[in-house]
Amino acid sequence: MGWADLDDGPLLNAMAQRFDVLATVDKSLPKQQRISDRPLAVVVLRAKTNRLVDLLPLAPKLRAVLENARPGQVYEISV
């Protein structure tokens, strides 16, 4: 996709044309970027580490959020 060199703002703009939701572990992203003006939702996953073993327990909550996520909203999921 050629997105590896994009900073957060341009990345979100590129994503908005193809995706409805961004799931991230970057808890600073909603503070650094205005999400309310974007046509996608952001889900911030908060676990002990960013390792898959620590993120997997968040999957059921993530699935529930994805079913109702609204553009321009930020959702936080933690253990």
ABEGO torsion letter per residue (X at the ends): XGAAABBAAAAAAAAAAABABBBBABAAAAAABBAAABABBBBBBBBABABAAAAAAAAAAAAAAAAABBBGBBBBBBX
